[in-house]
Amino acid sequence: MAGSSGGGSAYEGRTFIARSDFLPFFRPDLGDAEIAAVTEVMRSGWLTYGAKVREFGDACARYLGVEHAVPVASCSAGLYLTLKAMGIGPGDEVILPPVTFVATLAAVLHCGATPVLADIDPVTYGLDPAAFTAAVTDRTRAVIPVDMAGHPGRIAEIVAAASGRGVQVVEDAAHSFGAEVAGRRVGGLADASVFSFYATKCITTGDGGLVTCRTQELADRVRSLSFHGMDANAWQRYGDKGRWYYEVLTLGWKMHLGDPAAALGLVQLGRADGFLARRSAIAARFNEAFAGLPGVTVPSAPADGVHAWHLYILRIDPEIVDGGRDRIIADLTANRIGSSVHFIPVHHHPAFADLEARYAGTLPESERHYREAVSLPLFPSMTGQEIDDVVTVVRASVTAGAR
Ligand SMILES: Cc1ncc(COP(=O)(O)O)c(C=O)c1O
């Protein structure tokens, strides 16, 4: 576990404010409209893939400004299905940054392909285009840039570098629903982009995801693979014009979305702009409160684009603030405020000891990020008092830790 604090700290944390209740790291924003939409689906009796999934996919495509969008069971499933639909398998190499959730790596490994780790950019915390091009070999088939925290990173440079080298770009857009680059939403920038609608994400379906594809052909393959490679889904078989006969055209999986989740997603999609505005306002308030504090780096926003602000990640330099980010986490905990770390680099997990051995000491920006990063609570339903409490505790913690 090189560069890891092992999730622990000797520092106990100090109390700076009196909170009567715990402020969680995330609280979903679900209202009566979401409950009514799911109830309506349940009353309809159609609980699996049906009209709502298709409506949700079409509505997401319109929102993102893309032609092809396939709702799937999760972003994890979508990443895997997309690589499989691209024909990636044993002998192929897929490049990804280590600072990501295990799902990005798992998709590659489940395909039987070889993961190749390339370092992150110190400003966007996403894949560094120079590290990507240095890692390309004649076996590289795909690259998975990760839009860390909702920052679309340097996706345009990566797409430009990949095209011409025969490398497919599968953007891990789990965090970046609503993000933009030069006036275009994430979803229409890469060969495929895969979003997450997990409970904590920008919009949620409980569990769920979406794959947007540049071509109809890829979208059709992802859709088919998400439903056992069958040529007819439940709607086509059991709807009023359905017929019982179907054929399995290729070996696939059961990884599509269902109507109750899609109904929830349709309501959340209608609120996406409001959520984004609120997330952006909270991030702006945090930036203002923390920029200029010694040893603290606030997150960057895209120069010509929109940040989705799924996460708010501060970096704390342990050379300047004694105890570094572990001090901040301990103080937040002592003051009844949740926090997190995004992410434990994938090669540090015990399951991937072979990657740890291969990459030890070769990914300095990723290791530094892991040493210094702390994620603060940021979600649309945070109250003004809750935001103030986070600001007060982080500022007090950094000041008390000044070396
Ligand atoms: C970067 C990243 N990729 C993929 C995933 C997987 O998303 P899901 O939970 O929808 O499978 C996550 C989830 O947190 C993530 O953070």
The ligand as an SDF file (V2000), in Angstrom:
LIG
                    3D

 16 16  0  0  0  0  0  0  0  0999 V2000
  -15.0910    6.9240  -11.6070 C   0  0  0  0  0  0  0  0  0  0  0  0
  -16.1840    5.9020  -11.4520 C   0  0  0  0  0  0  0  0  0  0  0  0
  -16.3680    4.9990  -12.4260 N   0  0  0  0  0  0  0  0  0  0  0  0
  -17.3390    4.0690  -12.3540 C   0  0  0  0  0  0  0  0  0  0  0  0
  -18.1670    3.9980  -11.2630 C   0  0  0  0  0  0  0  0  0  0  0  0
  -19.2140    2.9220  -11.1980 C   0  0  0  0  0  0  0  0  0  0  0  0
  -20.5090    3.4480  -11.1750 O   0  0  0  0  0  0  0  0  0  0  0  0
  -21.7590    2.5160  -10.8170 P   0  0  0  0  0  0  0  0  0  0  0  0
  -21.9000    2.5150   -9.3350 O   0  0  0  0  0  0  0  0  0  0  0  0
  -22.9260    3.1960  -11.4920 O   0  0  0  0  0  0  0  0  0  0  0  0
  -21.5010    1.1840  -11.3840 O   0  0  0  0  0  0  0  0  0  0  0  0
  -18.0240    4.9220  -10.2180 C   0  0  0  0  0  0  0  0  0  0  0  0
  -18.9270    4.8660   -9.0500 C   0  0  0  0  0  0  0  0  0  0  0  0
  -18.7650    5.4730   -8.0490 O   0  0  0  0  0  0  0  0  0  0  0  0
  -16.9990    5.8910  -10.3190 C   0  0  0  0  0  0  0  0  0  0  0  0
  -16.8050    6.7840   -9.3190 O   0  0  0  0  0  0  0  0  0  0  0  0
  1  2  1  0
  2  3  1  0
  2 15  2  0
  3  4  2  0
  4  5  1  0
  5  6  1  0
  5 12  2  0
  6  7  1  0
  7  8  1  0
  8  9  2  0
  8 10  1  0
  8 11  1  0
 12 13  1  0
 12 15  1  0
 13 14  2  0
 15 16  1  0
M  END
$$$$
